């Protein structure tokens, strides 16, 4: 499905990613774990076409992503939920969700997709006319993920979706993500909550200073002492 090879990214002289190789299979959930500044957000931004990359091979379903602009990548099946969500506070929940349905690939199915989003996040149903600014952080995160799902993505890129949410909201969010996974949408997940994120995932990668330094099944990573020490507070 999503294949990345030789992915390098720079901010001026600073190399944020070096020769990253990552694979996300169809219907797979894959976590990327790493300390602050490891390059996780940069990785997602590169895949979404929001940052220039040189010489990388990036394909989705065998088709090249490199050379496509951000909107063309959405059309190809990539949807990013950025850190901080990127929702429009002055617009209603419904307006935010329908903004996600602009790609041609999604237009014909927008009502079916909306129904699915409201099944995944039942809280949003009664709040469709509410302006997003007046919602809790957790609800806004649901709007952001819902908006991404409105584009009928093949791969959902999630950047720290649980950041700043209450423990109750985090549980609700991860339950919804399980249902997204059950819909066979592939997910590449960057999360500070490594335990939850690995529990949802099939596999995971460890990113350190812009390099992949480990990759394994989620079960093996959860059991690994080094991973527990570094990311699971154990
Ligand atoms: P965090 O969890 O703290 O967001 P991260 O793993 O997502 O960290 P990135 O945000 O991808 O890390 O940043 C990777 C590196 O690139 C860091 O050293 C960071 O300081 C640097 N960096 C990120 N954005 C910029 C920018 N706009 N300009 C310059 N350097 C940047």
Boltz pocket constraint, residues with backbone or C-beta under 6 A from the ligand:
constraints:
  - pocket:
      binder: B
      contacts: [[A, 11], [A, 14], [A, 16], [A, 34], [A, 35], [A, 36], [A, 37], [A, 38], [A, 39], [A, 40], [A, 41], [A, 42], [A, 43]]
      max_distance: 6.0
